[in-house]
Amino acid sequence: LDKTNERLDAVRVELKDELDALRRRVVESEVRLATVTTQLSSDVQDLSGVIREWREEHRADRADFRARLLRLERHAGLEPAG
């Protein structure tokens, strides 16, 4: 019985050590995941800003081209499109 108790104590210690190691790995993984998620969120915000700026520039360019086309059509004596 004493030997069985010793073995059980040894198994408990081993399991506790393994569980502690597993907990540390989980915490480390969660920290890495949180760090990457934060960086991804920042990158998405940056890209969203770039896309908004590009869309505004694109709209301004289209408006400019429409105005130029209208002037050319009038100059050529054509009926303006649209």
N, C-alpha and C positions, 0 to 999 in steps of 0.2 A: 504494500500500500504506500509506503514511504517513497519507493522508487516511482510509482505511478504519479504521486503528487509532485515529485521533482520534475518528472517529464511534463506534466501539465503546467507547472510553473514556467518551465523553459519554453513551452509552446506559447504560453501567454506573453512572455517577454518578447519572443520572436514576432508574434502577431502584433503586439503593441508597437514594436519598432517598425514593422512593415506598414502598419496603419499610419504612423507618424510620417514616414517617408512618403506615403501616398498622399497624405494631406498636404505636405509641403509641395509636392509636384502639382497638385490641383491648384493650390494658391498661386504658384509660379505661372501656371498656364492661364489662370484667370487674369493675372496682372498683365501678361503678354497680350492676351485677347483684348483687355480694356485699353491698353496702349495702342494697339493696332486699330481698334474701333474708333478711338479718338482721332487718330491720324487720318483714317478714312473719312470721317465726318468733316474734318478740316479740308481735306482734298476735295470732297464733294461741294462744299461751300465755295471754295476757290473756283472750281470748274463752273459752277452755276453762275458766279459773277462774270467769268469770261464769256460764257454763252449769252448772258443778258447783254453785255457790251457788244458782242458780235451782232446780235439781233438788232440792237438799236442802230449800229452802223449800217447794217444791211438795209434796214427800213429807210434810213436817210439816203443811202445810195439809190434805192429804188425810186424814192420820191424825186430825187435829182434827175434820174434818167427819164422819168415820166415827163417832167417839166421840159427837159431838153427835146424829147420826142415831140411833144406838143408844139414847141416853137418851130421845130423843123417841118412838121406837117403844115403848120400855118404858113410858114415861109414858102413851102412848095405848093401851096394852094390846095392842099388835100383836106378832106374832112377828117377831123381828129378822131382817133379810134377810142372806143369805150366811152 
